[in-house]
Amino acid sequence: MAYYRRQGSQSAFNSPLLKNAKMLKLVFHEKYLKYDFGPNHPWKSERSLVFFDKLKRLGIKYEVIVPPKARDKDILLVHDIHYLQKVKKLAAASSFLSADTPLNNEILEAAYFSVGGSIKTTELALDGEKVINLMGGFHHAGIYSSSGFCIFNDHAIAVRKLQKEGKIKKAMIYDLDVHAGQGTQEIFYNEATVFTISLHQDPSTTYPGIGYAEEKGVGVGEGYNLNAILSPGTGEKKYLKALDLVIPLASKYYPNLIVLVLGVDTYKKDPLAHIKLEIDSFRKIGARFKNFSKLAIMFAGGYSRNIADLWVSFLKGYL
């Protein structure tokens, strides 16, 4: 683990990427690499290692924060106990949570550490740190079920935990993954203390088939779930225009914490969707979030060969 503890030389501190910025903190555990569904699966766990190597070559200084493993009582802040029992049983049998999400004990342990990583990320964000969890944003995990490569909804758990501990009252979640986060939507659909905003490809054209504009929340939560729908083929100009319409909502909602689920599967070469962002588009996205305080970032979905480049591009704008 020593290799990932801290990278970069003293001279790298003067990199234009980090000028006038705090030391970037990357939350990562070696167990993340066990979140591996096999060589033919689109999810590639080694993407974090490729990213670390790219940061080293670029001379970008950062600090790795090793998170603790989440506990069952953390998971149960969001997920039903029968769901957790089912997950454990399937993992022990090396079975499948869904057709696209195989399970075994190593994958499950990695999922626990991902939740621990998101909890740590939100705690550091509250302290004003620039912090990213390198494996989080598993937004398809709902209260009672999941699919789409997700097991636990890590960022929802982290938000709930902070609320339960009295550290925050309100949170806002910006979900930029190309697929709608139906799990996050389900968890907070009847609440006003978490405002969920998702920009995603038209759900009639891709997984999960949920996340339409008319899905706005229910009861006291009505108006606190916003789905911004993007047509297949949407490019940078229209995407950024849609993002610019929802970013100002944070200044009206006054959240104590903001969570950014940064999926990079909106890239034009991603094999699982049809939004057409360029590599440099992610720099422009990063720039739009650079002045947010108390921002917890989750590096989420992405299935192209350019994930590390897309993450670095985001950092160029964000830092």
C-alpha positions in Angstrom: 0.0 0.0 0.0 3.0 2.3 0.5 3.1 3.0 -3.3 -0.3 4.7 -3.2 0.2 6.5 0.1 1.5 9.7 -1.5 2.8 10.5 -4.9 4.5 13.4 -6.6 7.6 15.4 -6.0 7.9 18.7 -4.1 8.3 20.6 -7.5 5.0 19.1 -8.6 3.3 21.2 -6.0 3.7 24.2 -8.3 1.9 22.4 -11.1 -0.8 24.7 -12.7 -3.3 22.0 -11.8 -2.9 22.7 -8.1 -2.1 26.4 -8.1 -4.0 28.0 -5.2 -5.6 24.7 -4.3 -5.5 22.5 -1.2 -3.8 19.2 -1.4 -6.1 16.9 -3.4 -7.2 13.9 -1.3 -8.0 10.6 -3.1 -9.9 8.0 -1.1 -8.8 4.5 -2.1 -8.4 1.1 -0.6 -6.6 -1.9 -2.2 -9.8 -3.8 -1.7 -11.4 -1.7 -4.4 -9.5 -3.8 -6.9 -11.5 -6.8 -5.8 -14.7 -5.2 -7.2 -14.1 -7.3 -10.3 -16.8 -9.0 -12.3 -14.4 -10.8 -14.7 -12.4 -10.1 -17.8 -15.4 -9.8 -20.2 -17.4 -7.5 -18.0 -17.4 -3.7 -18.9 -16.5 -2.7 -15.3 -12.7 -2.6 -15.0 -11.4 -2.4 -11.5 -7.9 -1.5 -12.5 -9.0 1.9 -13.7 -7.8 3.4 -10.4 -4.3 2.0 -11.0 -4.2 3.5 -14.5 -5.3 6.8 -13.0 -2.5 6.8 -10.3 0.1 6.0 -13.0 -1.1 9.0 -15.1 -1.0 11.3 -12.1 2.5 10.2 -11.4 3.6 10.8 -14.9 2.0 14.3 -14.9 3.7 15.1 -11.6 0.5 15.9 -9.8 0.8 15.8 -6.0 -1.9 14.2 -3.9 -2.5 12.2 -0.8 -4.3 8.9 -0.6 -6.8 8.4 2.3 -7.4 4.8 3.2 -11.0 4.4 4.3 -12.4 2.0 6.9 -14.7 -0.8 6.1 -18.4 0.1 6.5 -20.5 -1.8 9.0 -23.9 -3.5 8.6 -25.5 -0.8 10.6 -24.3 1.7 8.0 -25.7 -0.3 5.2 -29.1 -0.6 7.0 -29.4 3.2 7.1 -30.6 2.9 3.5 -31.1 -0.7 2.6 -33.7 -3.1 3.8 -32.4 -5.9 6.1 -33.9 -8.6 3.9 -32.0 -7.1 1.0 -28.7 -7.2 3.0 -29.4 -10.8 4.0 -30.0 -11.7 0.4 -26.8 -10.1 -0.8 -24.7 -12.0 1.8 -26.4 -15.3 0.8 -25.7 -14.7 -2.9 -22.1 -13.7 -2.3 -21.4 -16.8 -0.2 -22.8 -18.9 -3.0 -20.9 -17.0 -5.7 -24.2 -16.3 -7.5 -25.7 -13.2 -9.2 -27.5 -10.2 -7.8 -28.8 -9.6 -11.3 -27.8 -10.8 -14.8 -25.2 -8.1 -15.1 -23.9 -8.1 -11.5 -22.2 -11.3 -10.2 -21.4 -11.6 -6.6 -18.9 -13.3 -4.4 -17.4 -12.6 -1.0 -14.4 -10.6 -2.4 -16.8 -8.3 -4.4 -19.0 -7.9 -1.4 -16.1 -6.9 0.8 -15.0 -4.4 -1.8 -18.5 -3.0 -1.7 -18.3 -2.5 2.0 -15.0 -0.6 1.6 -16.6 1.5 -1.1 -19.3 2.6 1.3 -16.6 3.3 3.9 -14.8 5.3 1.3 -17.9 7.5 0.6 -18.5 8.0 4.3 -14.9 9.2 4.7 -15.2 11.4 1.6 -18.3 13.2 2.8 -16.7 13.7 6.2 -13.6 15.2 4.7 -15.7 17.4 2.4 -17.5 18.8 5.4 -14.0 19.8 6.7 -13.5 21.8 3.5 -11.1 19.3 1.8 -10.9 18.7 -1.9 -11.7 15.0 -1.9 -12.7 12.2 -4.3 -13.7 8.7 -3.7 -12.1 6.6 -6.5 -14.9 4.0 -6.4 -18.3 5.3 -5.4 -21.6 6.6 -6.8 -23.3 3.2 -7.1 -26.6 4.8 -7.8 -28.6 1.8 -9.1 -28.8 0.2 -5.6 -32.2 0.8 -4.1 -33.8 0.0 -0.8 -34.9 -3.5 -1.7 -33.0 -4.5 -4.8 -30.2 -3.6 -7.2 -28.5 -4.2 -10.6 -26.3 -2.3 -13.0 -23.0 -3.3 -11.4 -24.2 -1.8 -8.0 -24.5 -3.5 -4.6 -24.8 -0.7 -2.0 -25.8 2.9 -2.6 -22.7 4.3 -1.0 -23.3 8.0 -1.3 -26.9 7.7 -0.1 -25.6 5.8 3.0 -23.0 8.5 3.6 -25.6 11.3 3.4 -28.0 9.4 5.8 -25.2 8.8 8.3 -24.3 12.4 8.4 -27.9 13.4 8.9 -28.4 10.8 11.6 -25.3 12.0 13.4 -26.6 15.6 13.3 -23.7 16.8 11.1 -25.9 18.0 8.3 -29.5 18.8 7.8 -29.8 19.0 4.0 -27.7 17.6 1.1 -27.9 18.0 -2.6 -26.8 15.2 -5.1 -25.7 16.0 -8.6 -25.7 12.8 -10.6 -23.9 13.2 -13.9 -23.8 9.5 -14.8 -25.3 8.8 -18.3 -27.8 6.4 -16.7 -30.5 7.5 -14.3 -29.8 6.6 -10.7 -33.1 5.0 -9.9 -31.8 3.7 -6.6 -30.9 7.1 -5.3 -34.2 8.4 -6.6 -36.1 5.7 -4.7 -34.3 6.2 -1.5 -35.0 10.0 -1.2 -38.2 10.2 -3.3 -40.4 11.3 -0.4 -37.9 13.6 1.3 -37.2 17.3 1.2 -33.9 17.1 3.1 -32.0 15.6 0.1 -32.4 17.3 -3.3 -31.5 14.8 -6.1 -30.6 16.1 -9.5 -29.8 13.8 -12.4 -28.6 14.5 -15.9 -28.9 11.4 -18.0 -29.7 9.9 -21.3 -33.4 9.5 -22.1 -34.4 6.4 -20.1 -36.6 5.1 -22.9 -33.4 4.6 -24.9 -31.1 3.0 -22.3 -31.0 1.3 -18.8 -32.7 1.5 -16.3 -35.9 2.7 -18.0 -36.6 5.0 -15.1 -35.9 8.6 -14.5 -38.3 10.7 -16.5 -38.9 14.4 -16.1 -42.3 13.9 -14.5 -40.8 11.9 -11.7 -40.4 14.8 -9.2 -40.9 13.2 -5.8 -43.9 12.6 -3.7 -45.4 14.0 -0.5 -43.0 16.4 1.2 -40.4 15.3 -1.3 -42.3 16.6 -4.3 -40.1 19.0 -6.2 -36.9 17.7 -4.7 -36.2 15.1 -7.4 -35.2 16.5 -10.8 -34.4 14.5 -13.9 -32.9 16.4 -16.8 -33.3 14.2 -19.9 -30.7 14.2 -22.7 -31.4 12.8 -26.1 -29.0 10.2 -27.6 -26.3 12.0 -29.5 -26.3 15.0 -27.2 -23.0 16.8 -27.5 -21.0 19.2 -25.3 -22.9 22.4 -26.1 -26.3 21.0 -25.2 -25.0 19.0 -22.2 -23.3 22.0 -20.6 -26.4 24.2 -21.2 -28.5 21.6 -19.3 -25.9 21.5 -16.5 -25.8 25.3 -16.3 -29.6 25.3 -15.7 -29.4 23.1 -12.6 -26.1 24.2 -11.0 -27.6 27.4 -9.6 -30.3 25.5 -7.7 -27.7 24.8 -5.0 -27.6 28.5 -4.1 -31.4 28.4 -3.6 -31.6 25.1 -1.7 -28.7 25.9 0.8 -27.4 22.4 1.3 -24.9 21.6 4.1 -23.2 19.1 1.7 -23.1 18.6 -2.0 -22.4 15.2 -3.5 -21.2 14.9 -7.1 -21.6 11.5 -8.7 -19.3 11.9 -11.7 -20.0 9.2 -14.3 -17.7 9.5 -17.3 -19.9 7.2 -19.4 -21.2 10.4 -21.1 -17.9 10.3 -23.2 -18.5 9.8 -26.9 -16.5 6.5 -27.0 -18.3 4.8 -24.1 -19.7 1.5 -25.2 -22.8 1.5 -23.0 -24.5 4.8 -23.9 -24.9 7.5 -26.6 -24.0 10.9 -25.2 -21.1 12.5 -27.1 -18.9 14.5 -24.8 -15.3 15.1 -25.6 -12.3 14.5 -23.2 -12.1 18.3 -22.7 -15.8 18.5 -21.9 -14.9 17.0 -18.5 -12.5 19.9 -17.8 -15.4 22.2 -18.4 -17.6 20.2 -16.0 -14.8 20.3 -13.4 -14.6 24.1 -13.7 -18.3 24.4 -13.0 -17.8 22.7 -9.6 -14.4 24.2 -8.5 -15.9 26.9 -6.3 -18.4 24.6 -4.5 -17.6 24.3 -0.8 -18.2 21.1 1.1 -18.3 19.0 -2.1 -17.8 15.3 -2.0 -17.0 13.7 -5.4 -17.6 10.1 -6.3 -15.8 8.8 -9.4 -18.6 6.5 -10.7 -19.5 4.8 -14.0 -17.4 4.8 -17.1 -16.5 1.9 -19.5 -14.3 3.3 -22.2 -10.5 2.9 -22.4 -10.1 6.6 -21.6 -11.4 6.7 -18.0 -8.0 8.0 -16.6 -7.8 10.7 -19.2 -11.4 11.8 -18.4 -10.7 11.9 -14.7 -7.5 14.0 -15.3 -9.5 16.3 -17.6 -12.0 16.8 -14.8 -9.2 17.6 -12.3 -7.8 20.3 -14.7 -11.0 22.2 -14.4 -11.8 21.4 -10.8 -8.5 22.2 -9.2 
